[in-house]
């Protein structure tokens, strides 16, 4: 059975990622890309669907022991896990070197004290656990082959096969180091080069140390900010600059429910806010790479902007269900692909334009096509901003006039006006100033409930929505506007959990709610960070700091966050780790540091 979501660590090579549990089991790995088929899918099923455990040997029928301590080595993505056993202490070092050739997952066992019996148990199952590969020896190496894929297993330890699983039993003493590596290669090609685990470890540590040195944030929350930045870097697909929302699919927002989605794609919204955090902390190269990815993905058809694309810019992300997988803690269906790709979400135009504007304001080298794209997006919005859409949360119910969507359409027009006024683009300035005023007036007239002194989720509705917290952050209204303060206080009253965290919007349990889905969900962590931001903006800085530090306490022992927090079960839920949680963590840390609201 898979561990709790917060029991997992992330390792990756900026092209794919693996999740490693506290007991030393890799339960999730897709090769060669984030969105490829998994060769270890035990996270969404059972051990029969693929895993790789490496840790102290244990008696048959017993539960594998969990590590006593684990940490990342400094500011890196190198995981170190230690077990204290009756016979001594052992350490396992897990990492994936930034790729220069075949993708590799390397695991080095190091003896610390005593003599500890160890076991490696490798069960590869291709195509998300459905296909048992042909495992055989070739030129002294173990290789697993199925269709287009081959995975090569290299170690100096003696291995043997049993029950369609590859084992290695060995003992380590102080100073012993035993390495294990799996490498992926298309099955029709020559074998990948023999791995060099120790040299790769040094190179990987050097890479992360050098990368972190570019961080310009040195405030009181540096540890949390740097770990979030490393996580965002790990979620970036290096060859193209695309950023996945998370490296997993179908980790449930509601344990046992149907709210299970594939997040291994590039949402324009998530990627745009990620870009803004990277720019604010000194990472221009990543921002430039994302902008180039965006221009390639949208090229030729900006009027039909999708809300998400594949990590190389693919447009077709057809959704399917994997009925042979029982799901994480029996949460079905397990989905791959995402049918929301072709929804209309007008807020995306605002997020993309805001990201391009921030790049322009922070001195990112000019790209003429970026300005052309921005103008084309506004021309589209001129004709479509007043249409209903599916909104930021990708509701699968009927389209509505979502207030947040209209606000972000205003942002798109506002930032483009600023671009024209700076002299870096030409456009119908007066006409678009009038458009900006029209959108603003429409939102304030139709999206605001005067009796309750709050903006609402959509025109004419009674429901609230945490995305309204972005109204002051986007500059739509100033923080001291009574309507902004009223909205913040209404959301605190009506969308707060017993822990003080924020729900996205009301859900109705077994009945279909405003999002067209049955069931409930946890507190959405991004929304809770937005609340901390807003509280700081309206002068309630002490309250903002307390909420922020309470949110930091939800991170697992390695500083990682999933999408949501379940206040009933007191555990993380949703895909993991989630860019949309780590980005606002960074932004709120920067805001609180600037305001001096920390300490104590």
N, C-alpha and C positions, 0 to 999 in steps of 0.2 A: 504494500500500500504506500502511496506517495506521502511525503511529509506535509506538514502545514506549509502554506505558501511562504511564510516568513522563515522557515527552516532552510531555505535555499540561498545559495550564493551564486553570483553571476561571474562567469569568466567568458572571454571572447576575444576575437581577433579583428574586429571591425568589419567583418563580412558575415559572421554568424556568431552564435553564442550558445553556451551550455549552462545548465543549472545543476549545481552540486549540492546534495543534501548534507545534513549534519553527520549522517552515518557514513559518508564517503561515497554515496551513490550518485552517479550522473543519471538523472531521470529524463533529461530533455536535451536533444542535440539534433539540429537540422544541418545537413551537408549537401552542397557546399555553401549555401546562402541561408540567410534568415528565413526565407520563404520556401526553401526546399523541403522535401519530405523528411520526416524525422527518422533517424536510425535508432534513437532511444526515445520511446514514447510512453515509458512507464508512468510519467507524470499524469497522463490522461487515461491510464488503464491499470494494468498490473505488471508484474515482472515479466509476464509472457509477451509484453509488447516492447521489450527492449530496455536494458539498463547496463551500467558498468559500475560495480561496487569495488572499491579498493580500501581496505582497512584491516584492523586486527581480526584474526580468525575467531570464530565463535562456534558453539556447539550446534549440531543439527537441530532444527526446530525452534531455536532461540531467536530472539530479535537481535539484529546486528547492533553493536554498541555505538552510541553517538559520541562525537568528539567532545573532549572536555573544554577545549579552547579552539577558537578559529579567528583569524584576522586576515586582512589584506596586508601584504608586505609593503609597509610605507604607503605612499600615494601611488599605488599601482593596482592592476587587476590580477595580481598573483595571489592566489588563495593559499593560506597555510592552516592546516587543521592538525591538532594534536590529540592523541588518545593516551590516557594514563591507564595502564592495565596491570594486573597482578604481577606480570613478568617484566614490566618496564614501560617506558614512554616512547612513542613513535610519532613522527610527523609526516604528513603527506602534503606535497606542494603541487597544486593544480594550476595550469595556465594554458593559454593559447597564444603562441607567438604571432605578432603582426605579420601578415602573410607575405611571403616571398617565395611563391611556389605552391605546393599542395597545402591545404588546410590541415592543421595538426592540433590534437589535444594531447598534452604531455602531462604525465603524473609521475612525480619523483618521490619515492619512499625513503625517508631518512631515519636511521636509528638514533635515538637520543640517549636512552639509558636502558640497561638490562638487555635481554634477548626476547624479542617480541615476535611470535608467529603471525604471519600476515597471509591474506588471501586476496587475489584479484579474481573477480567473477564477471566475465564479459559476455553479454547476451545481445548480439546485434539482430535487430529486426527492421528490415527496410520498409518503406512505404507506410509509415506511421504504425508499425507493429504488425502489419499484415503479412509480410513476406519473410520467410526464413531463407537467408542467403546460403550459397554453397561456400563452405569454409574448408580451405585446404592449404597445404604448404606449397610454396613456390620459391625456389632458390633460397631455402632456409627461412623464409618469412611466412607468417600466417596472413592469408588474404580471404576476405569475404566478398563474394560477387553475387549480384542479382541485377539482371538487366543492364542498364547503363552505368551502374554504380559499382565501385570497388572500394573497400576499406581495408587498409593494411595495418597489421598489428605487430609492433616490434618491441621486444624486450630481451634482456639477457637472462631473465628468469626462465626456468623450465616450465613449459605449458603442456596441458593435456585437455582433451575434449570429453565432455560427458553431458548427456541429455541436451544436445544442441547448444551447449554453452562452453566457452573456453575458460579454463581455470589456470591459475598459477599459485602454488603454495610455497612459501619461503619464510625465512627468519632473518630479522635484521638485528645487528648489534650496534653499539655506539659508533658513529662515523660511517656506517654502511649507507650506501645510496644505490637504490635499484630503480631504474627508470622504465616507464611504460609509455608507448606512444601509439595513437591511431592516426592515420593519414588517409584522406580521401583522394581518389583520382578517378576520372572516367574509365570504365572497365575496358575500353578499347585501346587505351594508351599504355605506354610503358609504365612500370612501377614507379612510384615516387621515390625520390632520393632517400637514402637511409637517414633517419633523424639524428640530430646532435643535441640531445636534451640539455646538457649543461651549458653549451654555448648559447642555445636558444633562451635559456633562463636569464643569462646575463644580458642578452640583447633586449629581451622583453622588459626587464627592469630598467635598463637604460632608456628605452623608448618612453615609458610612462614618467620617469623622473624628468626627462627633458620636456615632455609635453606639459606637465603640471607647472613647470617653472614659468610658463607664459601667463599664468593666472595673475590678474591684477588686483584681485580682492584679498585684502589682508585684515579683515575685520574680525570681530569676536566669534563669528560663526564659520570661520574658515574651514574647519574639519568637515562640517556638513555640506558646505558649498563645494569644496574640492571633490568630495565623494560623489556628489550629484553631477558635477561636471564630468568626472571620469565615466560615470554611468551613461551620460548623454553621448560622450565620445564613443563608448562601446556600442551604442545603438545606431551609430552612423555607418552606413555602407560605404567603405572607403573608395571603391572604384568609381562611384558616381556622385557621392555627397548626399544621397538620399538618407533620411533618418526614419527608422521604424518607430512606431508608437510603443511597441514592446516586443520582446523576442519570442513571445508565446502566443498560443491560440487557446481559446475556450476555457481559461481559468475563470470560474464563475463569479459574477457579481453577487449572486444569491446562491449559497451552497445548496445543491440539490435542485436548483431551478434551471430555467431555459435561457437566462441572460448570459450567453457564452459566445464570444466573438473572436474572430481572428484579427490580431493587431500587428501582424508582421508586414505591414505596409506603411507607406509614407502618407500620412494625413497632412494636407497643406496647413491646416490649423496648428497641429502639434509641432510640425517642423518649423513653421514661422515663429512661434513663440520660443522654440528651442534656439533658433537663430538669434533672437533678441537677447536671450540670456548669455549666449556665447559672446556676442558683440560687447555686452556690458562687462564681461570679465576678461576681455583681451584676446579672444579667439577669432581673429578676422579670417584666417585661412579657411576654417570650417564654414564660416558665414559665406565667404565667396564661393566655396564649392557647392553649398546648398543653393545659392542664387543661380549658379550655372545649371544645376540639376533642374531647378524650376523652369528655367527658360527652355531647356530641352524638352521637358515633359509637356509643357503647354504649347510649344511651338506649333504653328500652323492651325491651331483651333482654340484660341483663347476665349472665344465666346461660349464654348462648351466646356468651361473649366470644371474638372472633376474635383470632388472633395478629397480624394485620395488616389494614389497611383502605386504601381509596383516600385521597388527600390531602384530599378533602372529606368523608370518612367512608363512602365507598362500600363495600359488603360483597362484591359479586361481582367477582372479579379473575381470571376464567377464563383458564387457561394455554393458549397456542397457539404453534405453531412457524412461523417465517417461512422457508419452504424456498427462497426466491429469494435469500437472503443467505448467502454462503459462510462468514460468521463471522469474528471477529477471529483472524487467523493460522490460518484454517481450523478454528476451534473451533466445532463444531456439536453440537446445534442452537442456532439463535438463537431465544430465547423471549421472548414478551411475555405479561403476566399472570403470576400465580404460584399454582400449585395447592396450595401449602402453606397458603394462607389459612384453610382449614377443618381443619387439623390440631389435635389436642389437645396443647397445650403448657402444662402446669400451672405452669411457672416464671413465665409471664407474669403470673399473679395476684400473685405476689410482687413483680415489678418495678413493676407499676402501683401496688400498695399502698405500696411503698417511696417511689415518687415523690410520691404524695399525702402521705405522712407527712413527707417532707423539706419539701414546700411548707408544710405546717402548722407545722413546727418553725422555719422561717426567716421566718415572719410573712406568708406569702402570704394575701391577704384571704380570709376564710372563705367557703366555698361549701357550703351545707347539703346540696345534692344529692351533692357529692363524698363527704361522710360517709355518706350513704344508700347510694351505690354501693359504697363500701368494705365496708359491712356485708353487702350482698347478695353480694359476691364471696366473703366468708368463709363465708356460709351454703352457697354452692355447694361450696366446698372441703371443708366438713364431710363432705359425702357422696361426694366424688370424689378427695380427695387421695391415697388409697391405690390408685388405678387406674394402669395403665401408660399412657405417653403417647409422643409422638414426640420430646420433649426440645428443649433449646435449639438444637440444630443441625439440627432439621427433618429427621431421618432419614427416608428413604423405604423403610426396611426395616420389620420388625415392631415394634410398640410394646414398650417395656420399662419397668421401674421405674427410671427414671434418678435417680441420687442428687441431682444438681443440682435437678431438678424438685421433689423432696421437701424439699430445703433451702429452696427459695424458697416453697414452701407454708408452711413454718414461719415464714419471714419475714413472709408476708402475715398470719398469725394473730398473730404477735408485735407487729407494728406496729399492728394493730387493737386489741389489748389496750391498748397505750399510748394510743391515741386515746380509748378508753373511760375509762381511768384519769385522763386529763387533764380529763374532764368535758365533752368536746365531742361525745360520742355515747353512746348507750345500747345495751347488748347483754348477753348472758348471760356475764358476766365469768368466773365460776368454771368454767363448762362449756368456755369457750374456752381457759382456762389449762390445763385437762386435755387438750384437743385439742393444744395446743402441746407439752405434755410427751409425748403419745403419738407425735406425728410425730418429735420429737427422738429418742426411744427407738428407734423403728422404723429410722431412718436409721443410728444408731450400731450397732444389732444386725445389720442386714441389708446395709448398704452399706459396711461396714468390714472389711478383710482383716487379721486380727490377725497372721497369720504374716509378712506383708510390711509391716505397720504403715502401711497406706495405705487411704484410701477408694477405691472403684472407680467405674467409669462407671455401672454399674447393679447392682441386687441380683443377687448370684451370679455376676457376671462377673469376668474377670481383667483386662480392659482398664482403662486409666486414661483420664482425660478432664480437659482443662485447665480446664473449668468448676468443678472441685473447688477451684481456687485462690480461689474466691469465698467459701468457707466461713468463713474468719476475717474477711473484709471485710464480710460480712453479719451478723457477730456470732453466728453459729450456735455456734461454739466460740472460745475465746480463742486468740490467736496463739501463746502459749507451750504450748498443749496438745500433748502428744507425738504425737497422731494428726494434728494439723495440720502439724507439722514433718515428720513422716514422709511425708505426702502431698506436700508441696512438694518434698522431696528425691527422692521416687519419680518425680514428673513431670519433674524436672530430668534424671534418669537415662534415663527411657524415652521422653519426648516432646520432647527437645531435638534440634535440628538441629545440623549441624556448625558453624554460626555461633553457636550458643547461643540461638537463638530457639525458640519453643514451638509445637508442632503441637496441633491441637484434640484429636485422638485418633488411633490407628493406622489407616492405610489399607493396602489389600492389592494395590495396583497394578492388574493386569488383572482380578483377581477382585473380586467384590462384597464390600465390607467391611461393617463394623458399620452403616454408613449406607445400605446397600442400593444403592450406586453403584460402578461400576468406576473405576479410575484413582486417582491420588494427588492431593495438593494441597500448597500451600506452607505455611510457618509462618503461623499466624493472628496478626496483629499485636496484636489486642486481648488475646489470651492472653499474649503476651510482655510487654505492659504490666502485666497482672495479676501475672505472676511478679515483676516489679520491685516492685510494691506489697507482695506477700507477703514478699519478702526484707527490705524495709524494716521491715515489721511484726514480724518475728522477730529484728530486731537486726542483720541483715547489710546494713547501710545502704551500705557502700562498694560491695559487689557489686551492690546495687540501683541505685545511681547509674550504675555502669559499664554495666549492661544498658540502662538508660533512655537514656543518651547514645549508646549504640550503635544503639538503635532510632531516635533522632532523626536519625542519619546516613543512615537508609534513605529519609528524605523526599526528594522531588525538589528541584530548585533553588528551587522556589517554596514549599516547606514542605508539600507535599501527599502523602497516603498513600492507597494502594489498600487492599483488604481483606487481602491476604496478601503474603508475600515468598517467592519461589521460591529456595531455597538452591542448587539445581543450576544454574539459569540466571542467578542473581544479578540478579534484576529483580522489579519489582512485578507482581502478578497479582490478578485479581478486579476487581469493580466499583470505580469511581474517580470522585472521591474518596469515601471511605467514612466515614460518621459513626461507625461502630462502631470505627474505628481512632483517630479524632481525639478522641473522648470520653475513653477511658482515658489518652490522652496528657496531657490536661488534668488528670485526676484524679491521675495519678502525679506530675506536676509539683507539684501542690499538696501532696501527701503528703511528697515529698522536701524541698520548701521548708520545710514545718513541722518536719521532723526535722533540718534543717540539713545534709542529705546532698547537698551539691553543691560544685562547684569542684574545682580540682586536676586 
